[in-house]
Amino acid sequence: GDIVGNGYENLIFIKKGLNAEAYRVKAKNGKIYFLKIFNYSKLHRNSFDDNNNLLESSILKNISHANIVSFVESGEMIIDSNKYGYLVLEFIAGETLEEKFCREKINTIYDLKLIISGILEALKYLHNLEEPIIHNEISLQNIMIDMSGKISVPKLIDFGHARSFYQSSSTYLH
């Protein structure tokens, strides 16, 4: 029930990762979103761009593709004298590819082709940008299957390790 950022009400805690906590939230207009909260003191310096903005936010706000999670907004807040960043993304009604594989087998070559071609289209888009983006963490956990429409749509999520192709590889090593 806590209010975060620009009026997002926490509804459900989803998960805690190394660098962020994730929640399902509701905006003032009643729409549901996905919210990530980052404790800046726990982030490595390579998690920020040259302007000291959270790199994941900087990347996502400048891209748009049907097979990539959509950016809504980002910002910063102070809680108990600690600085946090937040990232609001579209809420994908579905499951990760890992969850899908654990729950059921892929029944047809059509289903498999739909997933693979969607992710390849997302990667093609990212790699053909004027400043290409490398995701750096393609995994079954980072592909969501959006089941809100008539046809399931695979979407690439979690750009926490994404980088510009032109950044030194040593930039993101921990």
KEMIVO-250449 format. One record per atom (N, C-alpha, C): atom name; x, y, z. Coordinates in Angstrom, 3 decimals. Example, Ala and Ser with C-alpha at 12.3 -4.5 7.8 and 13.67 -1.06 7.14 Angstrom:
% residues 2
  site        px        py        pz
     N    13.190    -5.690     7.800
    CA    12.300    -4.500     7.800
     C    13.200    -3.300     7.800
     N    12.850    -2.250     7.080
    CA    13.670    -1.060     7.140
     C    12.900     0.030     7.870
% end
This chain:
% residues 174
  site        px        py        pz
     N     0.794    -1.212     0.000
    CA     0.000     0.000     0.000
     C     0.827     1.263     0.000
     N     2.164     1.175     0.079
    CA     3.016     2.370     0.049
     C     2.911     3.060    -1.306
     N     3.053     4.392    -1.292
    CA     3.062     5.164    -2.534
     C     4.513     5.431    -2.907
     N     4.865     5.144    -4.165
    CA     6.235     5.283    -4.653
     C     6.239     6.211    -5.857
     N     7.312     6.989    -5.988
    CA     7.493     7.824    -7.169
     C     6.340     8.781    -7.380
     N     5.846     8.846    -8.594
    CA     4.771     9.772    -8.962
     C     3.390     9.179    -8.716
     N     3.191     8.621    -7.536
    CA     1.862     8.152    -7.168
     C     1.557     6.710    -7.485
     N     2.555     5.847    -7.496
    CA     2.327     4.423    -7.749
     C     2.124     3.704    -6.426
     N     1.015     3.006    -6.313
    CA     0.707     2.266    -5.097
     C     1.211     0.838    -5.220
     N     2.052     0.419    -4.268
    CA     2.555    -0.951    -4.268
     C     1.404    -1.909    -4.017
     N     1.255    -2.885    -4.894
    CA     0.216    -3.891    -4.737
     C     0.795    -5.224    -4.294
     N     1.799    -5.696    -5.057
    CA     2.355    -7.024    -4.795
     C     3.871    -6.998    -4.970
     N     4.579    -7.503    -3.978
    CA     6.024    -7.711    -4.112
     C     6.214    -8.882    -5.063
     N     7.097    -8.733    -6.060
    CA     7.327    -9.798    -7.035
     C     8.615   -10.547    -6.742
     N     9.735    -9.811    -6.670
    CA    11.003   -10.496    -6.392
     C    12.062    -9.503    -5.953
     N    13.103   -10.056    -5.342
    CA    14.263    -9.265    -4.962
     C    15.472    -9.859    -5.657
     N    16.184    -9.028    -6.422
    CA    17.403    -9.455    -7.080
     C    18.609    -8.875    -6.369
     N    19.767    -9.011    -6.972
    CA    20.989    -8.468    -6.377
     C    20.955    -6.945    -6.290
     N    20.387    -6.310    -7.320
    CA    20.450    -4.853    -7.404
     C    19.110    -4.146    -7.280
     N    18.011    -4.890    -7.280
    CA    16.707    -4.226    -7.289
     C    15.630    -5.102    -6.669
     N    14.551    -4.427    -6.280
    CA    13.330    -5.109    -5.857
     C    12.273    -4.792    -6.897
     N    11.377    -5.748    -7.147
    CA    10.352    -5.562    -8.175
     C     8.965    -5.707    -7.563
     N     8.060    -4.859    -8.050
    CA     6.696    -4.827    -7.538
     C     5.691    -4.671    -8.681
     N     4.495    -5.172    -8.444
    CA     3.361    -4.819    -9.298
     C     2.728    -3.623    -8.605
     N     2.510    -2.541    -9.366
    CA     1.970    -1.314    -8.784
     C     0.775    -0.825    -9.592
     N     0.002     0.041    -8.958
    CA    -1.143     0.646    -9.630
     C    -0.952     2.155    -9.646
     N    -1.130     2.749   -10.831
    CA    -1.010     4.199   -10.980
     C    -2.310     4.868   -10.524
     N    -2.268     6.186   -10.411
    CA    -3.457     6.953   -10.005
     C    -4.635     6.696   -10.939
     N    -4.330     6.440   -12.229
    CA    -5.395     6.208   -13.204
     C    -5.929     4.766   -13.166
     N    -5.403     3.946   -12.247
    CA    -5.881     2.574   -12.096
     C    -5.136     1.540   -12.925
     N    -4.249     2.001   -13.796
    CA    -3.508     1.079   -14.661
     C    -2.395     0.376   -13.874
     N    -2.144    -0.885   -14.207
    CA    -1.135    -1.697   -13.528
     C     0.197    -1.598   -14.270
     N     1.291    -1.480   -13.496
    CA     2.644    -1.396   -14.050
     C     3.591    -2.289   -13.260
     N     4.798    -2.430   -13.789
    CA     5.896    -3.140   -13.141
     C     6.869    -2.074   -12.661
     N     7.284    -2.140   -11.399
    CA     8.177    -1.138   -10.823
     C     9.418    -1.810   -10.277
     N    10.591    -1.281   -10.637
    CA    11.858    -1.737   -10.070
     C    12.416    -0.605    -9.221
     N    12.862    -0.948    -8.023
    CA    13.484     0.035    -7.124
     C    14.927    -0.377    -6.896
     N    15.842     0.573    -7.124
    CA    17.279     0.336    -7.018
     C    17.849     1.141    -5.859
     N    18.576     0.493    -4.961
    CA    19.307     1.187    -3.907
     C    20.644     1.600    -4.517
     N    20.810     2.898    -4.755
    CA    22.011     3.381    -5.437
     C    23.295     2.969    -4.727
     N    23.270     2.857    -3.400
    CA    24.492     2.519    -2.670
     C    24.946     1.081    -2.956
     N    24.068     0.250    -3.485
    CA    24.423    -1.136    -3.785
     C    24.793    -1.351    -5.250
     N    24.687    -0.302    -6.058
    CA    24.981    -0.429    -7.483
     C    26.437    -0.105    -7.781
     N    27.001    -0.817    -8.739
    CA    28.355    -0.544    -9.214
     C    28.314     0.720   -10.072
     N    29.396     1.435   -10.154
    CA    29.439     2.685   -10.930
     C    29.084     2.468   -12.393
     N    29.280     1.244   -12.905
    CA    28.944     0.996   -14.310
     C    27.445     0.838   -14.541
     N    26.645     0.953   -13.480
    CA    25.185     0.915   -13.613
     C    24.615     2.278   -14.000
     N    25.516     3.273   -14.139
    CA    25.094     4.632   -14.455
     C    25.716     5.084   -15.775
     N    25.007     5.959   -16.485
    CA    25.542     6.489   -17.741
     C    26.474     7.668   -17.446
     N    26.963     8.318   -18.490
    CA    27.898     9.438   -18.334
     C    27.286    10.628   -17.596
     N    25.948    10.730   -17.595
    CA    25.260    11.827   -16.909
     C    24.786    11.417   -15.514
     N    25.275    10.280   -15.025
    CA    24.937     9.753   -13.702
     C    23.484     9.312   -13.573
     N    22.845     8.990   -14.704
    CA    21.499     8.431   -14.696
     C    21.605     6.914   -14.722
     N    20.630     6.250   -14.154
    CA    20.599     4.796   -14.172
     C    20.626     4.326   -15.625
     N    21.634     3.540   -15.985
    CA    21.838     3.128   -17.371
     C    20.646     2.359   -17.927
     N    20.054     1.482   -17.136
    CA    18.900     0.713   -17.604
     C    17.761     1.645   -18.023
     N    17.522     2.700   -17.248
    CA    16.489     3.684   -17.594
     C    16.860     4.426   -18.867
     N    18.114     4.849   -18.967
    CA    18.566     5.592   -20.150
     C    18.386     4.777   -21.425
     N    18.679     3.503   -21.340
    CA    18.540     2.641   -22.516
     C    17.075     2.447   -22.870
     N    16.272     2.058   -21.893
    CA    14.871     1.725   -22.167
     C    14.047     2.922   -22.624
     N    14.337     4.120   -22.117
    CA    13.529     5.276   -22.504
     C    13.752     5.670   -23.962
     N    14.828     5.188   -24.559
    CA    15.144     5.568   -25.933
     C    14.873     4.472   -26.957
     N    14.202     3.405   -26.544
    CA    13.898     2.334   -27.492
     C    12.412     2.003   -27.446
     N    11.914     1.465   -28.548
    CA    10.509     1.066   -28.610
     C    10.366    -0.037   -29.655
     N     9.916    -1.197   -29.195
    CA     9.725    -2.345   -30.093
     C     8.679    -3.265   -29.475
     N     7.887    -3.885   -30.304
    CA     6.802    -4.761   -29.842
     C     7.300    -5.938   -29.012
     N     8.549    -6.345   -29.194
    CA     9.097    -7.499   -28.471
     C    10.067    -7.105   -27.360
     N     9.970    -5.847   -26.907
    CA    10.795    -5.350   -25.805
     C     9.868    -4.653   -24.810
     N    10.068    -4.910   -23.527
    CA     9.258    -4.271   -22.491
     C     9.293    -2.756   -22.692
     N     8.157    -2.095   -22.482
    CA     8.045    -0.650   -22.714
     C     8.347     0.164   -21.457
     N     9.140     1.203   -21.640
    CA     9.475     2.175   -20.603
     C     8.267     3.074   -20.354
     N     7.991     3.391   -19.085
    CA     6.937     4.337   -18.734
     C     7.563     5.597   -18.151
     N     8.329     5.452   -17.090
    CA     9.029     6.595   -16.502
     C    10.070     6.109   -15.503
     N    10.912     7.029   -15.076
    CA    11.900     6.719   -14.048
     C    12.088     7.956   -13.193
     N    12.710     7.761   -12.042
    CA    12.950     8.885   -11.160
     C    13.797     8.467    -9.977
     N    13.906     9.371    -9.015
    CA    14.705     9.119    -7.816
     C    13.906     9.516    -6.591
     N    14.273     8.923    -5.457
    CA    13.626     9.263    -4.194
     C    14.604     8.996    -3.055
     N    14.350     9.619    -1.932
    CA    15.159     9.433    -0.719
     C    14.281     8.715     0.304
     N    14.783     7.610     0.846
    CA    14.092     6.870     1.900
     C    15.104     6.624     3.013
     N    14.788     7.082     4.209
    CA    15.683     6.910     5.364
     C    17.117     7.338     5.043
     N    17.261     8.489     4.429
    CA    18.553     9.082     4.066
     C    19.321     8.301     3.004
     N    18.701     7.329     2.359
    CA    19.328     6.586     1.261
     C    18.681     6.971    -0.057
     N    19.504     7.092    -1.098
    CA    19.006     7.468    -2.414
     C    18.651     6.210    -3.204
     N    17.454     6.223    -3.777
    CA    16.956     5.115    -4.581
     C    16.528     5.639    -5.946
     N    16.644     4.789    -6.929
    CA    16.100     5.074    -8.241
     C    14.943     4.130    -8.479
     N    14.007     4.572    -9.297
    CA    12.921     3.673    -9.664
     C    12.701     3.716   -11.162
     N    12.201     2.613   -11.667
    CA    11.954     2.440   -13.088
     C    10.573     1.815   -13.224
     N     9.689     2.488   -13.953
    CA     8.340     1.993   -14.173
     C     8.254     1.495   -15.607
     N     7.789     0.253   -15.742
    CA     7.690    -0.399   -17.051
     C     6.278    -0.929   -17.242
     N     5.950    -1.234   -18.493
    CA     4.652    -1.857   -18.750
     C     4.564    -3.144   -17.933
     N     3.370    -3.469   -17.480
    CA     3.170    -4.742   -16.808
     C     2.807    -5.768   -17.862
     N     3.560    -6.856   -17.910
    CA     3.316    -7.908   -18.895
     C     2.518    -9.009   -18.212
     N     1.301    -9.212   -18.681
    CA     0.428   -10.248   -18.124
     C     0.823   -11.578   -18.746
     N     1.596   -12.348   -18.011
    CA     2.055   -13.619   -18.543
     C     3.060   -14.264   -17.624
     N     4.039   -14.907   -18.227
    CA     5.039   -15.647   -17.471
     C     6.365   -15.611   -18.212
     N     7.436   -15.917   -17.474
    CA     8.734   -15.998   -18.139
     C     8.780   -17.265   -18.977
     N     9.696   -17.306   -19.905
    CA     9.865   -18.497   -20.725
     C    10.280   -19.685   -19.852
     N    11.060   -19.416   -18.813
    CA    11.440   -20.478   -17.882
     C    10.205   -21.063   -17.194
     N     9.315   -20.195   -16.727
    CA     8.087   -20.669   -16.084
     C     7.229   -21.473   -17.049
     N     7.162   -20.997   -18.284
    CA     6.372   -21.705   -19.302
     C     6.943   -23.102   -19.550
     N     8.265   -23.195   -19.695
    CA     8.900   -24.499   -19.944
     C     8.727   -25.450   -18.758
     N     8.741   -24.912   -17.550
    CA     8.533   -25.758   -16.366
     C     7.092   -26.259   -16.288
     N     6.164   -25.437   -16.758
    CA     4.747   -25.760   -16.679
     C     4.286   -26.703   -17.780
     N     4.836   -26.511   -18.977
    CA     4.393   -27.320   -20.116
     C     5.466   -27.372   -21.202
     N     5.347   -28.352   -22.047
    CA     6.238   -28.447   -23.202
     C     5.722   -27.534   -24.307
     N     6.620   -27.114   -25.158
    CA     6.213   -26.398   -26.360
     C     5.597   -27.458   -27.279
     N     4.349   -27.268   -27.637
    CA     3.608   -28.307   -28.358
     C     3.856   -28.363   -29.854
     N     4.094   -27.211   -30.452
    CA     4.240   -27.206   -31.914
     C     5.463   -26.401   -32.322
     N     5.916   -26.667   -33.520
    CA     7.033   -25.901   -34.080
     C     6.602   -24.449   -34.280
     N     5.295   -24.233   -34.515
    CA     4.771   -22.880   -34.667
     C     4.991   -22.074   -33.379
     N     4.690   -22.682   -32.216
    CA     4.882   -22.000   -30.932
     C     6.347   -21.631   -30.717
     N     7.230   -22.564   -31.010
    CA     8.663   -22.328   -30.861
     C     9.138   -21.237   -31.815
     N     8.674   -21.293   -33.053
    CA     9.059   -20.299   -34.058
     C     8.583   -18.903   -33.652
     N     7.383   -18.818   -33.080
    CA     6.845   -17.532   -32.644
     C     7.732   -16.906   -31.569
     N     8.174   -17.707   -30.620
    CA     9.039   -17.207   -29.541
     C    10.396   -16.793   -30.089
     N    11.012   -17.674   -30.842
    CA    12.359   -17.390   -31.356
     C    12.353   -16.198   -32.293
     N    11.402   -16.137   -33.199
    CA    11.384   -15.025   -34.159
     C    11.117   -13.693   -33.457
     N    10.282   -13.688   -32.417
    CA    10.032   -12.453   -31.676
     C    11.285   -11.930   -30.995
     N    12.038   -12.811   -30.363
    CA    13.256   -12.389   -29.676
     C    14.326   -11.978   -30.688
     N    14.418   -12.703   -31.795
    CA    15.377   -12.309   -32.833
     C    15.030   -10.947   -33.428
     N    13.742   -10.641   -33.570
    CA    13.330    -9.321   -34.055
     C    13.737    -8.235   -33.061
     N    13.587    -8.514   -31.765
    CA    13.996    -7.554   -30.740
     C    15.500    -7.312   -30.811
     N    16.273    -8.386   -30.932
    CA    17.734    -8.257   -31.009
     C    18.167    -7.546   -32.285
     N    17.515    -7.857   -33.381
    CA    17.816    -7.181   -34.654
     C    17.591    -5.672   -34.496
     N    16.485    -5.299   -33.869
    CA    16.188    -3.888   -33.619
     C    17.296    -3.246   -32.779
     N    17.647    -3.882   -31.652
    CA    18.666    -3.332   -30.756
     C    20.023    -3.201   -31.443
     N    20.384    -4.198   -32.214
    CA    21.706    -4.221   -32.850
     C    21.797    -3.295   -34.053
     N    20.654    -2.880   -34.599
    CA    20.655    -1.988   -35.753
     C    20.375    -0.532   -35.405
     N    20.332    -0.214   -34.121
    CA    20.185     1.180   -33.711
     C    21.433     1.961   -34.109
     N    21.308     3.288   -34.196
    CA    22.466     4.119   -34.529
     C    23.600     3.853   -33.543
     N    23.251     3.716   -32.261
    CA    24.206     3.278   -31.255
     C    23.694     1.931   -30.754
     N    24.188     0.835   -31.341
    CA    23.647    -0.497   -31.029
     C    23.699    -0.822   -29.539
     N    22.680    -1.540   -29.085
    CA    22.570    -1.974   -27.689
     C    22.782    -3.482   -27.637
     N    23.614    -3.916   -26.700
    CA    23.854    -5.336   -26.447
     C    23.178    -5.663   -25.122
     N    22.245    -6.602   -25.116
    CA    21.465    -6.931   -23.919
     C    22.337    -7.554   -22.831
     N    23.210    -8.468   -23.178
    CA    24.176    -9.110   -22.278
     C    23.601   -10.138   -21.308
     N    22.309   -10.415   -21.369
    CA    21.767   -11.398   -20.441
     C    20.507   -12.059   -21.004
     N    20.603   -12.573   -22.212
    CA    19.477   -13.300   -22.801
     C    19.375   -14.630   -22.067
     N    18.240   -14.848   -21.421
    CA    18.031   -16.089   -20.680
     C    16.542   -16.393   -20.640
     N    16.201   -17.584   -20.212
    CA    14.795   -17.969   -20.095
     C    14.057   -17.085   -19.088
     N    14.782   -16.547   -18.094
    CA    14.170   -15.671   -17.099
     C    13.933   -14.261   -17.642
     N    14.647   -13.876   -18.696
    CA    14.547   -12.521   -19.222
     C    13.748   -12.423   -20.514
     N    12.947   -13.443   -20.761
    CA    11.989   -13.421   -21.863
     C    10.620   -13.683   -21.244
     N     9.744   -12.698   -21.358
    CA     8.376   -12.846   -20.860
     C     7.470   -13.207   -22.033
     N     6.480   -14.021   -21.748
    CA     5.462   -14.334   -22.737
     C     4.218   -13.543   -22.342
     N     3.893   -12.518   -23.128
    CA     2.716   -11.685   -22.879
     C     1.497   -12.439   -23.395
     N     0.623   -12.808   -22.485
    CA    -0.546   -13.607   -22.853
     C    -1.832   -12.793   -22.784
     N    -1.719   -11.466   -22.873
    CA    -2.893   -10.605   -22.748
     C    -3.711   -10.502   -24.027
     N    -3.143   -10.872   -25.159
    CA    -3.864   -10.785   -26.427
     C    -4.253   -12.155   -26.955
     N    -4.764   -12.177   -28.181
    CA    -5.162   -13.443   -28.805
     C    -3.955   -14.317   -29.113
     N    -2.838   -13.670   -29.440
    CA    -1.595   -14.381   -29.737
     C    -0.567   -13.998   -28.679
     N     0.108   -14.981   -28.109
    CA     1.164   -14.710   -27.129
     C     2.326   -14.007   -27.817
     N     2.895   -13.019   -27.126
    CA     3.997   -12.237   -27.680
     C     5.205   -12.342   -26.749
     N     6.340   -12.822   -27.264
    CA     7.553   -12.842   -26.438
     C     8.130   -11.439   -26.319
     N     8.567   -11.082   -25.098
    CA     9.134    -9.751   -24.866
     C    10.421    -9.882   -24.066
     N    11.435    -9.200   -24.532
    CA    12.723    -9.153   -23.857
     C    12.622    -8.176   -22.689
     N    13.045    -8.624   -21.500
    CA    12.978    -7.792   -20.294
     C    14.356    -7.714   -19.645
     N    14.459    -6.966   -18.578
    CA    15.636    -6.832   -17.725
     C    16.883    -6.391   -18.491
     N    17.017    -5.095   -18.601
    CA    18.154    -4.500   -19.296
     C    19.220    -4.027   -18.308
     N    19.284    -4.678   -17.147
    CA    20.240    -4.298   -16.111
     C    21.698    -4.475   -16.496
     N    21.983    -5.368   -17.435
    CA    23.361    -5.585   -17.887
     C    23.584    -5.084   -19.319
     N    22.577    -4.431   -19.877
    CA    22.676    -3.940   -21.261
     C    23.679    -2.801   -21.358
     N    24.336    -2.728   -22.493
    CA    25.340    -1.705   -22.740
     C    25.330    -1.316   -24.214
     N    25.881    -0.154   -24.464
    CA    26.119     0.252   -25.838
     C    27.206    -0.650   -26.418
     N    27.081    -0.978   -27.665
    CA    28.083    -1.794   -28.345
     C    29.460    -1.130   -28.279
     N    29.470     0.202   -28.248
    CA    30.732     0.935   -28.293
     C    31.409     1.087   -26.933
     N    30.740     0.698   -25.849
    CA    31.381     0.758   -24.543
     C    32.433    -0.334   -24.445
     N    33.495    -0.043   -23.746
    CA    34.533    -1.027   -23.511
     C    33.932    -2.210   -22.769
     N    34.371    -3.413   -23.101
    CA    33.879    -4.598   -22.396
     C    34.278    -4.572   -20.924
     N    35.343    -3.861   -20.599
    CA    35.760    -3.769   -19.201
     C    34.822    -2.863   -18.411
     N    33.989    -2.070   -19.099
    CA    33.070    -1.159   -18.420
     C    32.070    -1.903   -17.570
     N    31.628    -3.068   -18.013
    CA    30.582    -3.759   -17.266
     C    31.061    -4.981   -16.513
     N    32.356    -5.179   -16.428
    CA    32.859    -6.301   -15.623
     C    32.887    -5.888   -14.159
     N    32.512    -6.805   -13.284
    CA    32.475    -6.504   -11.844
     C    33.677    -7.104   -11.156
% end
